[in-house]
Amino acid sequence: MNEVIELLVLEDFRIWLKFKDGKEKTINFRPFLGKGFTKELLNYNKFKEVFIEPGGGISWKNGYDFCPNYLKELKSEDQIISR
């Protein structure tokens, strides 16, 4: 099962994710924001409040979420992250 175990919010509405299997990817979430209740996440301070859900997906306080299987399938920007 796919699970996000670590995340890091980057600039320009991108998030680096690390999955339980060790795979890493950077996803641009900007295309998913701006309509309906996702509009508030265009406020970068609110966007940065993303967290990992118990099931390994990611979510925001307003209830907007992504399941880990979908995240695993999304195109990565393949950005290398130095921590």
N, C-alpha and C positions, 0 to 999 in steps of 0.2 A: 504494500500500500504506500502511496505517495504521501509524505508529510513534510511540511516546512518546519525546520527546526531552528532556523536563524534568519533574521532579516536585517537589512540596513537601508534606511531611507536616504536616497541620493538627491541630487539637484534635478530640476525639471521633471518632477513627478515620476521618477524612476525608483524602483526598489530592487535591491540585490537580495536574492533568496538562496538559501542553502537547504537542500532536501535531505531526508533521512538516509538516502542511498549515497550521499556524498556529492551529488550533482549540484552545480551552482549555475545561476543565471541572473541576468539583469533584465527587468521588464519595464517598459515605458507604459505607465498607466494613464497618461494624459488622454489617449483616445477613448477611454472608458468614462471620463468625467465631463460634467457640464450640463447634463439634462436631469430633470427631476430632482430626486434627493441627493444625487451625486454632485449637484452644482455647488453645494457647500464645501466639498472637498477641493475645489479650486483655490480655497484659502489654504495656502501651503502649511500654515500652522495646524490646521485640522487634518490635512493629509498626513502629516508626520505622526499623527496619533494612531497609526495602524498597529495592529498587534496580531500575534499568532493565536488562533483559536485552539481549543483542546483537541479537535480532530485533525489539526495540522494545516488548516486553511488560514487565510488572513482575513481580517475584518477591521472595520472602523466603528466608532461609537454610534454612528447613525444606523448601523445594521447592514451597511453595504459590505458584501463579502465575496470571496473567491474560494472555491473548493481547491484542494491541493492537486487533484487530477487535472483540472482545467489549467491551473498555473503551470503544471509540468508540460502541457502541450503548447503553451503560448510561445511565440517567437522570442528568442533572447537577443539582447544587444551585445552579448558576449564581452562585457566590460570586465576587466580584471580589477579586483578589489584588493587593496592593501590594507590590512587591519593591524 
